[in-house]
C-alpha cells in the first residue's frame, strides 16, 4: 500500500535514512542545514498529503546532518486540517518502510506548567491523548507492529537521557514534561488548561501524539521536543498563531544546537 511513494522516493535518491525529523511550526529551517540535500515538495510525492498551515513549508528533505543520513518533514499534517489520522501519520509509515530507526518529533506548544516561559524547550517524557482518537483504529498492519501496542515507554528513555546530557553540555536549560494532545484548531479554554494541569499535563498542542503512537507501533525509537511558544489559555491575555511562529523563530539557534548534538550522539 506504500509502494508508489516508496518507489518514487528511492528513485529520487532517498535511500537508507537513519533518522527522521518531524519539524513543527516555525522550526522547519533546521532542514536548511542538511548537506547535499534532495528536496521534494509534498505535492509531487505520490499518495502524500499536503501541508496547509502557515509556518509549514511542505517539503521532504533528505541528506546529511551531523554525521547522520536524515529525512525531514519540513512541515507536518494535522487532524484539524481535515485529514484522517491514517493520512496524518502516513509519513511515519513511509519512514518505517525506508528503514528509519529513530524519529525525532518536534512541535510548538503552549506552556501549562507554571514554571515554563515562552522560548523554553521541553523534553517530552510522556503524553496524554484527550481527543478520544487513535491512528491505530481499524485493520492492523501486521508487518509494522502488533495489534495491541505497549505505550509504557513511548518516548525513549535513552533519548531523554541524551537530551539532558546535551542540555548540560551546551548550558541550555531543557525542561521536562508531559505533552497533552487536543484536536484543535481552536486553542484550549482556560477551564481545559486548568483540567490539563490537574491531570498532569505540562504543555498542550495539536500534533505529535498520532505520529508518536504510529512510530511506537512500527518499533521506532521516539524522541520528542516541544518549543514552548506561549503560555496556555488563561495564563496570558490572548493567543494567536503569529506569536507561535515568532517565538519559534527566536528559539531556532538554540533548537538547532540541541538537535544537531542529539544526532551526533544517537
Buried (B, 14 or more C-beta within 10 A) or exposed (E): EBEEBBEBBEEBEBBEBBBBBBBBBBBBBBBEBBEEBBBBBBEEBEBBBBBBBEBBBBBBBBBBBBEBBBBBBBBBBBBBBEBEBBBBBBBBBBBBBBEBBBBBBBBBBBBBBEEBEBBBBBBBBBBBBBBEBBBBEEEBBEEBBEEEBEBEEBBBEEBBEBBEBBBEEEEBEBBBBBBBBBEBEEBBEEEBBBBBBEEEBBBBBBBBBBBBBBBBBBEBBBBBBBBBBBBBBBBEEEBEBEBBBBBBBBBBEBBBBBBBBBBEBB
